[in-house]
Amino acid sequence: RTTWGELHLMDALVIAQGPNYAMAKRLQQWRAVLARKEGCTVSINIAPATATASVVSNKGFAAAYGGMHVFKPMEIFYQEVSNAVMGMLLIYDISSPNSPAKPTFKLTNPQEIFAQNAFHGGAMRCLYKFTSIGEIAALVNYAKTYGMLMAVGGVAVAAAAVAFVSQNQ
């Protein structure tokens, strides 16, 4: 239990980002917990999934981001929005004596620091694990983008199959 309810764990690891990314994020979190324990102000707010140039340059991520809206409450944010909100949270963490980033702010569990000011874009409330929705979101995006071509292609394949069967009877 925490000061504001139960602490829940979230599996938001995106395997496609690779092991180095996952390890870097864990090290960052461990270091933040240790620094706060040592009395430092630590601003380590969770950012939402953001359509940055580097992320959407990967066609798989771009496709998944395009269909993620079907998994409510997930939202993909533009980089400008994420930058603005995360910047405001950083300013709050540094300037407010009531910020959870301050070592004087009582935490029941060190992990609370990651949830307290999280701008998670729905990730902490999503019913599904990240590893199970990316491919489906990409298919939704492809269907939305190429639906007419897929329908025409399907009709063409069906017509070819009917013609083949009727010729071979």
N, CA, C and O of each residue as an XYZ file, in Angstrom:
676
protein
N       0.837     -1.191      0.000
C       0.000      0.000      0.000
C       0.873      1.241      0.000
O       1.987      1.247      0.523
N       0.346      2.270     -0.589
C       1.048      3.548     -0.642
C       0.203      4.601      0.056
O      -0.875      4.311      0.574
N       0.704      5.810      0.059
C      -0.041      6.900      0.695
C      -1.328      7.220     -0.051
O      -2.235      7.810      0.537
N      -1.442      6.852     -1.326
C      -2.638      7.161     -2.114
C      -3.305      5.925     -2.688
O      -4.050      6.030     -3.663
N      -3.059      4.762     -2.111
C      -3.708      3.529     -2.564
C      -2.697      2.433     -2.805
O      -1.557      2.500     -2.345
N      -3.133      1.426     -3.532
C      -2.252      0.303     -3.827
C      -1.299      0.649     -4.962
O      -1.629      1.420     -5.864
N      -0.115      0.062     -4.894
C       0.879      0.231     -5.954
C       0.760     -0.965     -6.893
O       0.875     -2.111     -6.458
N       0.534     -0.708     -8.153
C       0.391     -1.765     -9.148
C       1.593     -1.742    -10.081
O       2.150     -0.680    -10.361
N       1.987     -2.910    -10.557
C       3.079     -3.005    -11.513
C       2.512     -3.006    -12.921
O       1.404     -3.487    -13.159
N       3.280     -2.466    -13.840
C       2.850     -2.364    -15.226
C       3.956     -2.916    -16.114
O       5.111     -2.502    -16.005
N       3.607     -3.843    -16.988
C       4.566     -4.373    -17.953
C       4.421     -3.578    -19.243
O       3.584     -3.897    -20.088
N       5.234     -2.548    -19.387
C       5.176     -1.699    -20.579
C       6.438     -1.847    -21.420
O       6.773     -0.964    -22.209
N       7.125     -2.951    -21.249
C       8.341     -3.183    -22.013
C       7.981     -3.444    -23.471
O       7.153     -4.306    -23.767
N       8.592     -2.711    -24.364
C       8.379     -2.902    -25.796
C       9.601     -3.639    -26.321
O      10.677     -3.061    -26.473
N       9.415     -4.924    -26.594
C      10.520     -5.801    -26.984
C      11.250     -5.267    -28.218
O      12.469     -5.404    -28.322
N      10.520     -4.665    -29.146
C      11.126     -4.159    -30.388
C      12.152     -3.063    -30.141
O      12.978     -2.793    -31.013
N      12.119     -2.422    -28.970
C      13.100     -1.378    -28.671
C      14.464     -1.976    -28.336
O      15.473     -1.271    -28.352
N      14.496     -3.254    -28.037
C      15.755     -3.935    -27.811
C      16.204     -3.952    -26.364
O      15.723     -3.173    -25.541
N      17.137     -4.856    -26.061
C      17.600     -5.031    -24.679
C      18.408     -3.849    -24.151
O      18.349     -3.555    -22.957
N      19.152     -3.174    -25.002
C      19.950     -2.036    -24.532
C      19.058     -0.901    -24.041
O      19.355     -0.270    -23.027
N      17.967     -0.643    -24.758
C      17.026      0.399    -24.349
C      16.388      0.029    -23.011
O      16.284      0.866    -22.114
N      15.967     -1.215    -22.884
C      15.334     -1.667    -21.636
C      16.305     -1.542    -20.464
O      15.927     -1.079    -19.388
N      17.543     -1.951    -20.670
C      18.538     -1.860    -19.595
C      18.830     -0.402    -19.240
O      18.961     -0.067    -18.063
N      18.930      0.454    -20.238
C      19.190      1.876    -19.975
C      18.068      2.487    -19.135
O      18.330      3.269    -18.222
N      16.827      2.135    -19.441
C      15.690      2.660    -18.671
C      15.705      2.135    -17.236
O      15.446      2.895    -16.303
N      16.003      0.852    -17.046
C      16.060      0.298    -15.680
C      17.180      0.954    -14.878
O      16.992      1.287    -13.707
N      18.340      1.141    -15.498
C      19.452      1.795    -14.798
C      19.084      3.220    -14.404
O      19.418      3.672    -13.309
N      18.400      3.922    -15.296
C      17.951      5.290    -15.012
C      17.017      5.295    -13.801
O      17.135      6.159    -12.931
N      16.100      4.347    -13.741
C      15.164      4.285    -12.616
C      15.876      3.913    -11.317
O      15.612      4.511    -10.274
N      16.762      2.948    -11.371
C      17.499      2.556    -10.161
C      18.310      3.728     -9.630
O      18.346      3.976     -8.425
N      18.960      4.444    -10.538
C      19.772      5.585    -10.122
C      18.895      6.684     -9.507
O      19.296      7.328     -8.537
N      17.725      6.893    -10.059
C      16.803      7.895     -9.518
C      16.377      7.539     -8.100
O      16.340      8.406     -7.227
N      16.058      6.280     -7.867
C      15.656      5.837     -6.523
C      16.801      6.054     -5.539
O      16.584      6.549     -4.433
N      18.015      5.687     -5.936
C      19.176      5.864     -5.050
C      19.463      7.340     -4.786
O      19.740      7.725     -3.650
N      19.398      8.164     -5.826
C      19.678      9.597     -5.659
C      18.662     10.243     -4.728
O      19.024     11.072     -3.893
N      17.402      9.873     -4.864
C      16.371     10.446     -3.987
C      16.591      9.990     -2.547
O      16.411     10.763     -1.606
N      16.981      8.734     -2.389
C      17.264      8.208     -1.044
C      18.424      8.968     -0.394
O      18.468      9.131      0.825
N      19.363      9.431     -1.230
C      20.524     10.182     -0.736
C      20.207     11.661     -0.514
O      21.092     12.429     -0.138
N      18.945     12.073     -0.746
C      18.543     13.442     -0.459
C      18.509     14.382     -1.640
O      18.344     15.588     -1.458
N      18.659     13.865     -2.846
C      18.631     14.715     -4.047
C      17.199     14.917     -4.536
O      16.338     14.058     -4.345
N      16.958     16.060     -5.165
C      15.699     16.268     -5.877
C      15.796     15.487     -7.178
O      16.754     15.646     -7.933
N      14.803     14.641     -7.439
C      14.849     13.767     -8.610
C      13.568     13.928     -9.425
O      12.482     13.567     -8.971
N      13.706     14.470    -10.621
C      12.571     14.589    -11.539
C      12.677     13.465    -12.554
O      13.537     13.497    -13.434
N      11.808     12.476    -12.435
C      11.831     11.325    -13.342
C      10.398     10.954    -13.704
O       9.901      9.888    -13.341
N       9.758     11.847    -14.417
C       8.359     11.656    -14.790
C       8.235     10.769    -16.022
O       9.077     10.813    -16.918
N       7.183      9.968    -16.056
C       6.924      9.070    -17.177
C       6.308      9.878    -18.322
O       5.333     10.605    -18.133
N       6.894      9.736    -19.504
C       6.380     10.417    -20.702
C       5.498      9.448    -21.490
O       5.673      8.234    -21.390
N       4.556      9.971    -22.266
C       3.690      9.096    -23.057
C       4.389      8.616    -24.321
O       5.461      9.103    -24.680
N       3.761      7.652    -24.987
C       4.235      7.249    -26.306
C       4.151      8.487    -27.198
O       3.104      9.128    -27.297
N       5.261      8.808    -27.840
C       5.356     10.056    -28.596
C       5.849      9.782    -30.011
O       6.809      9.037    -30.208
N       5.198     10.378    -30.980
C       5.549     10.190    -32.387
C       6.728     11.084    -32.755
O       6.569     12.067    -33.479
N       7.908     10.738    -32.253
C       9.118     11.482    -32.605
C       9.616     11.011    -33.971
O       9.226      9.945    -34.448
N      10.464     11.799    -34.584
C      11.002     11.442    -35.903
C      11.747     10.112    -35.845
O      11.631      9.299    -36.763
N      12.508      9.881    -34.780
C      13.278      8.639    -34.696
C      12.376      7.423    -34.514
O      12.682      6.346    -35.028
N      11.275      7.580    -33.794
C      10.363      6.450    -33.581
C       9.595      6.132    -34.857
O       9.545      4.973    -35.268
N       8.998      7.131    -35.487
C       8.178      6.859    -36.668
C       9.009      6.611    -37.928
O       8.451      6.281    -38.974
N      10.335      6.765    -37.844
C      11.179      6.369    -38.976
C      11.203      4.848    -39.097
O      11.520      4.313    -40.159
N      10.871      4.156    -38.014
C      10.710      2.702    -38.034
C       9.289      2.423    -38.523
O       8.320      2.787    -37.857
N       9.165      1.779    -39.680
C       7.847      1.578    -40.295
C       6.906      0.770    -39.403
O       5.698      1.007    -39.404
N       7.444     -0.168    -38.653
C       6.606     -0.960    -37.749
C       6.015     -0.121    -36.632
O       4.829     -0.233    -36.322
N       6.848      0.725    -36.025
C       6.355      1.612    -34.971
C       5.359      2.622    -35.535
O       4.334      2.906    -34.914
N       5.662      3.159    -36.710
C       4.756      4.136    -37.323
C       3.384      3.510    -37.571
O       2.355      4.135    -37.313
N       3.376      2.277    -38.072
C       2.102      1.595    -38.328
C       1.353      1.327    -37.027
O       0.142      1.534    -36.950
N       2.072      0.868    -36.011
C       1.428      0.594    -34.718
C       0.872      1.875    -34.108
O      -0.242      1.883    -33.584
N       1.634      2.940    -34.174
C       1.160      4.218    -33.628
C      -0.104      4.679    -34.350
O      -0.987      5.276    -33.736
N      -0.191      4.405    -35.649
C      -1.355      4.817    -36.433
C      -2.643      4.104    -36.054
O      -3.733      4.607    -36.328
N      -2.531      2.936    -35.427
C      -3.724      2.187    -35.030
C      -3.914      2.065    -33.538
O      -4.851      1.406    -33.088
N      -3.049      2.684    -32.761
C      -3.087      2.549    -31.299
C      -4.357      3.120    -30.681
O      -4.740      2.729    -29.578
N      -5.011      4.040    -31.381
C      -6.218      4.682    -30.840
C      -7.350      3.695    -30.553
O      -8.258      4.018    -29.787
N      -7.319      2.506    -31.147
C      -8.390      1.537    -30.888
C      -8.254      0.902    -29.501
O      -9.203      0.296    -29.002
N      -7.098      1.037    -28.887
C      -6.869      0.493    -27.547
C      -7.021      1.611    -26.523
O      -6.040      2.111    -25.973
N      -8.268      1.989    -26.283
C      -8.542      3.055    -25.320
C      -8.047      2.625    -23.950
O      -8.226      1.459    -23.598
N      -7.451      3.470    -23.179
C      -7.323      4.916    -23.313
C      -5.999      5.350    -23.933
O      -5.574      6.486    -23.720
N      -5.333      4.477    -24.695
C      -4.027      4.808    -25.267
C      -4.117      5.985    -26.237
O      -5.022      6.061    -27.068
N      -3.169      6.886    -26.111
C      -3.050      8.033    -27.010
C      -1.582      8.192    -27.372
O      -0.704      8.055    -26.520
N      -1.324      8.479    -28.629
C       0.025      8.783    -29.095
C       0.096     10.301    -29.244
O      -0.765     10.908    -29.879
N       1.114     10.901    -28.665
C       1.213     12.359    -28.648
C       2.236     12.860    -29.658
O       3.216     12.185    -29.971
N       1.978     14.065    -30.159
C       2.970     14.748    -30.977
C       4.122     15.160    -30.074
O       3.931     15.404    -28.882
N       5.310     15.236    -30.643
C       6.503     15.572    -29.873
C       6.367     16.924    -29.178
O       6.817     17.082    -28.043
N       5.761     17.887    -29.837
C       5.625     19.221    -29.247
C       4.787     19.191    -27.971
O       5.086     19.903    -27.012
N       3.742     18.372    -27.959
C       2.882     18.258    -26.774
C       3.649     17.599    -25.638
O       3.650     18.093    -24.510
N       4.302     16.479    -25.940
C       5.083     15.786    -24.908
C       6.175     16.686    -24.345
O       6.373     16.749    -23.132
N       6.883     17.384    -25.232
C       7.948     18.285    -24.768
C       7.406     19.358    -23.834
O       8.005     19.644    -22.797
N       6.272     19.954    -24.202
C       5.699     21.033    -23.387
C       5.275     20.525    -22.014
O       5.595     21.140    -20.998
N       4.559     19.409    -21.980
C       4.079     18.887    -20.694
C       5.240     18.404    -19.835
O       5.279     18.681    -18.636
N       6.173     17.694    -20.425
C       7.309     17.192    -19.646
C       8.165     18.346    -19.133
O       8.694     18.280    -18.024
N       8.303     19.395    -19.929
C       9.030     20.579    -19.473
C       8.353     21.247    -18.292
O       9.015     21.676    -17.346
N       7.030     21.335    -18.349
C       6.273     21.929    -17.232
C       6.413     21.077    -15.970
O       6.546     21.609    -14.868
N       6.384     19.760    -16.134
C       6.557     18.882    -14.971
C       7.953     19.035    -14.365
O       8.108     19.005    -13.145
N       8.963     19.199    -15.216
C      10.321     19.417    -14.723
C      10.400     20.712    -13.920
O      10.985     20.742    -12.837
N       9.815     21.772    -14.449
C       9.809     23.057    -13.726
C       9.088     22.910    -12.388
O       9.552     23.422    -11.369
N       7.960     22.214    -12.395
C       7.216     21.980    -11.154
C       8.077     21.206    -10.151
O       8.153     21.565     -8.976
N       8.723     20.139    -10.633
C       9.554     19.318     -9.743
C      10.679     20.121     -9.105
O      10.992     19.933     -7.930
N      11.280     21.007     -9.874
C      12.405     21.792     -9.364
C      11.940     22.919     -8.442
O      12.578     23.199     -7.427
N      10.831     23.562     -8.799
C      10.445     24.778     -8.071
C       9.445     24.585     -6.935
O       9.408     25.398     -6.011
N       8.646     23.546     -6.979
C       7.604     23.384     -5.958
C       8.111     22.591     -4.752
O       8.665     21.504     -4.916
N       7.928     23.121     -3.556
C       8.316     22.360     -2.363
C       7.395     21.162     -2.128
O       7.731     20.273     -1.347
N       6.234     21.129     -2.798
C       5.284     20.026     -2.649
C       5.451     18.936     -3.698
O       4.660     17.993     -3.737
N       6.456     19.048     -4.542
C       6.663     18.081     -5.613
C       7.142     16.739     -5.063
O       7.932     16.701     -4.121
N       6.666     15.634     -5.649
C       7.159     14.311     -5.257
C       8.649     14.129     -5.560
O       9.277     13.204     -5.044
N       9.212     15.001     -6.387
C      10.636     14.927     -6.700
C      11.509     15.309     -5.510
O      12.678     14.930     -5.438
N      10.936     16.055     -4.585
C      11.688     16.516     -3.406
C      11.826     15.378     -2.397
O      10.858     14.663     -2.136
N      13.001     15.208     -1.838
C      13.190     14.139     -0.849
C      12.369     14.345      0.424
O      12.195     13.409      1.204
N      11.866     15.556      0.638
C      11.021     15.823      1.810
C       9.589     15.323      1.607
O       8.835     15.202      2.572
N       9.207     15.030      0.351
C       7.884     14.487      0.047
C       7.896     13.014      0.439
O       8.685     12.236     -0.097
N       7.040     12.633      1.355
C       7.032     11.275      1.901
C       6.461     10.283      0.892
O       5.336     10.431      0.415
N       7.260      9.276      0.581
C       6.815      8.163     -0.253
C       6.803      6.903      0.607
O       7.755      6.645      1.344
N       5.746      6.127      0.519
C       5.678      4.870      1.254
C       6.562      3.823      0.593
O       7.159      2.981      1.264
N       6.639      3.890     -0.744
C       7.427      2.950     -1.531
C       8.239      3.767     -2.534
O       7.693      4.684     -3.148
N       9.518      3.467     -2.717
C      10.342      4.245     -3.663
C       9.795      4.251     -5.093
O      10.058      5.183     -5.854
N       9.038      3.216     -5.458
C       8.490      3.140     -6.814
C       7.396      4.173     -7.070
O       7.048      4.435     -8.221
N       6.857      4.757     -6.013
C       5.812      5.777     -6.165
C       6.291      6.974     -6.984
O       5.486      7.640     -7.635
N       7.573      7.244     -6.956
C       8.094      8.421     -7.665
C       7.816      8.341     -9.169
O       7.698      9.372     -9.832
N       7.713      7.130     -9.705
C       7.486      6.975    -11.142
C       6.022      7.177    -11.523
O       5.723      7.496    -12.674
N       5.122      6.998    -10.587
C       3.693      7.113    -10.883
C       3.103      8.459    -10.486
O       2.078      8.871    -11.030
N       3.729      9.136     -9.556
C       3.140     10.330     -8.952
C       2.782     11.416     -9.972
O       1.668     11.938     -9.933
N       3.683     11.763    -10.870
C       3.427     12.796    -11.884
C       3.473     12.220    -13.297
O       3.839     12.926    -14.236
N       3.112     10.969    -13.457
C       3.233     10.316    -14.761
C       2.268     10.905    -15.783
O       1.071     11.041    -15.527
N       2.810     11.250    -16.937
C       2.026     11.701    -18.099
C       2.068     10.533    -19.077
O       2.732     10.600    -20.111
N       1.354      9.465    -18.741
C       1.525      8.164    -19.373
C       0.720      7.942    -20.646
O       0.902      6.916    -21.302
N      -0.143      8.843    -21.011
C      -0.895      8.715    -22.256
C      -1.858      7.541    -22.295
O      -2.239      7.083    -23.372
N      -2.252      7.054    -21.129
C      -3.181      5.929    -21.052
C      -2.515      4.603    -20.776
O      -3.200      3.617    -20.503
N      -1.190      4.552    -20.840
C      -0.480      3.283    -20.674
C      -0.736      2.639    -19.315
O      -0.821      1.415    -19.218
N      -0.859      3.441    -18.276
C      -1.060      2.884    -16.940
C      -2.497      2.432    -16.712
O      -2.796      1.802    -15.697
N      -3.380      2.745    -17.639
C      -4.779      2.333    -17.500
C      -5.219      1.391    -18.619
O      -6.374      0.964    -18.653
N      -4.320      1.071    -19.518
C      -4.662      0.211    -20.649
C      -4.849     -1.227    -20.173
O      -4.078     -1.725    -19.353
N      -5.864     -1.874    -20.687
C      -6.187     -3.238    -20.295
C      -5.155     -4.242    -20.807
O      -5.004     -5.318    -20.228
N      -4.451     -3.908    -21.871
C      -3.575     -4.852    -22.552
C      -2.100     -4.543    -22.320
O      -1.722     -3.401    -22.058
N      -1.262     -5.599    -22.423
C       0.184     -5.415    -22.340
C       0.688     -4.844    -23.668
O       0.131     -5.129    -24.729
N       1.717     -4.059    -23.598
C       2.275     -3.451    -24.806
C       2.719     -4.504    -25.814
O       2.599     -4.296    -27.021
N       3.226     -5.624    -25.330
C       3.714     -6.659    -26.239
C       2.587     -7.338    -27.007
O       2.855     -8.057    -27.970
N       1.337     -7.130    -26.611
C       0.234     -7.817    -27.279
C      -0.587     -6.916    -28.204
O      -1.464     -7.416    -28.909
N      -0.333     -5.620    -28.224
C      -1.202     -4.741    -29.016
C      -0.536     -4.094    -30.225
O      -1.232     -3.578    -31.099
N       0.773     -4.107    -30.298
C       1.467     -3.422    -31.396
C       1.104     -3.939    -32.774
O       0.804     -3.158    -33.676
N       1.129     -5.256    -32.939
C       0.843     -5.842    -34.247
C      -0.610     -5.612    -34.651
O      -0.898     -5.321    -35.812
N      -1.523     -5.742    -33.690
C      -2.941     -5.530    -33.994
C      -3.185     -4.064    -34.356
O      -3.934     -3.764    -35.286
N      -2.551     -3.160    -33.618
C      -2.684     -1.732    -33.932
C      -2.149     -1.445    -35.333
O      -2.729     -0.642    -36.064
N      -1.048     -2.094    -35.711
C      -0.493     -1.908    -37.058
C      -1.468     -2.419    -38.115
O      -1.658     -1.770    -39.143
N      -2.089     -3.578    -37.873
C      -3.074     -4.105    -38.824
C      -4.269     -3.162    -38.969
O      -4.776     -2.959    -40.073
N      -4.711     -2.593    -37.862
C      -5.806     -1.612    -37.910
C      -5.392     -0.427    -38.780
O      -6.170      0.050    -39.606
N      -4.168      0.038    -38.588
C      -3.674      1.170    -39.377
C      -3.587      0.813    -40.861
O      -3.983      1.604    -41.716
N      -3.067     -0.382    -41.166
C      -2.971     -0.798    -42.569
C      -4.359     -0.933    -43.197
O      -4.561     -0.547    -44.348
N      -5.316     -1.479    -42.442
C      -6.681     -1.620    -42.959
C      -7.292     -0.249    -43.230
O      -7.985     -0.055    -44.229
N      -7.028      0.702    -42.329
C      -7.542      2.066    -42.504
C      -6.888      2.733    -43.720
O      -7.552      3.419    -44.496
N      -5.583      2.520    -43.872
C      -4.826      3.177    -44.941
C      -5.026      2.505    -46.296
O      -5.189      3.176    -47.315
N      -5.011      1.168    -46.295
C      -5.043      0.426    -47.556
C      -6.303     -0.423    -47.702
O      -6.308     -1.384    -48.471
N      -7.357     -0.090    -46.988
C      -8.580     -0.899    -46.987
C      -9.148     -1.142    -48.367
O      -9.500     -2.275    -48.698
N      -9.246     -0.102    -49.183
C      -9.821     -0.248    -50.520
C      -8.943     -1.145    -51.386
O      -9.453     -1.997    -52.114
N      -7.636     -0.962    -51.314
C      -6.730     -1.813    -52.093
C      -6.835     -3.264    -51.651
O      -6.805     -4.174    -52.479
N      -6.959     -3.483    -50.336
C      -7.087     -4.844    -49.822
C      -8.399     -5.469    -50.295
O      -8.431     -6.653    -50.632
N      -9.480     -4.689    -50.325
C     -10.774     -5.197    -50.782
C     -10.716     -5.560    -52.266
O     -11.189     -6.623    -52.666
N     -10.139     -4.679    -53.076
C     -10.013     -4.946    -54.510
C      -9.127     -6.166    -54.736
O      -9.435     -7.015    -55.573
N      -8.032     -6.254    -53.994
C      -7.149     -7.415    -54.107
C      -7.860     -8.698    -53.712
O      -7.684     -9.733    -54.355
N      -8.661     -8.635    -52.658
C      -9.416     -9.811    -52.215
C     -10.423    -10.253    -53.258
O     -10.576    -11.450    -53.502
N     -11.114     -9.301    -53.878
C     -12.077     -9.622    -54.937
C     -11.348    -10.235    -56.125
O     -11.836    -11.193    -56.723
N     -10.189     -9.695    -56.470
C      -9.415    -10.222    -57.599
C      -8.961    -11.651    -57.327
O      -9.025    -12.498    -58.219
N      -8.507    -11.927    -56.117
C      -8.079    -13.284    -55.756
C      -9.273    -14.232    -55.795
O      -9.158    -15.352    -56.293
N     -10.419    -13.795    -55.275
C     -11.621    -14.634    -55.286
C     -12.064    -14.922    -56.717
O     -12.433    -16.052    -57.035
N     -12.029    -13.903    -57.583
C     -12.416    -14.092    -58.984
C     -11.466    -15.060    -59.675
O     -11.901    -15.909    -60.452
N     -10.180    -14.939    -59.398
C      -9.197    -15.848    -59.989
C      -9.425    -17.270    -59.499
O      -9.291    -18.219    -60.272
N      -9.766    -17.429    -58.227
C     -10.019    -18.759    -57.674
C     -11.258    -19.376    -58.312
O     -11.255    -20.563    -58.639
N     -12.316    -18.587    -58.495
C     -13.541    -19.085    -59.137
C     -13.243    -19.489    -60.575
O     -13.695    -20.541    -61.027
N     -12.491    -18.668    -61.295
C     -12.141    -18.970    -62.683
C     -11.301    -20.237    -62.756
O     -11.505    -21.057    -63.651
N     -10.375    -20.411    -61.846
C      -9.510    -21.596    -61.827
C     -10.332    -22.848    -61.572
O     -10.156    -23.860    -62.251
N     -11.231    -22.782    -60.595
C     -12.059    -23.944    -60.246
C     -12.993    -24.293    -61.400
O     -13.170    -25.471    -61.713
N     -13.592    -23.292    -62.034
C     -14.538    -23.562    -63.126
C     -13.828    -24.123    -64.359
O     -14.431    -24.895    -65.104
N     -12.583    -23.764    -64.595
C     -11.832    -24.288    -65.739
C     -11.383    -25.717    -65.493
O     -11.206    -26.478    -66.444
N     -11.198    -26.091    -64.254
C     -10.674    -27.420    -63.931
C     -11.778    -28.398    -63.532
O     -11.491    -29.404    -62.883
N     -13.016    -28.135    -63.897
C     -14.100    -29.075    -63.591
C     -14.441    -29.897    -64.782
O     -15.332    -30.744    -64.714
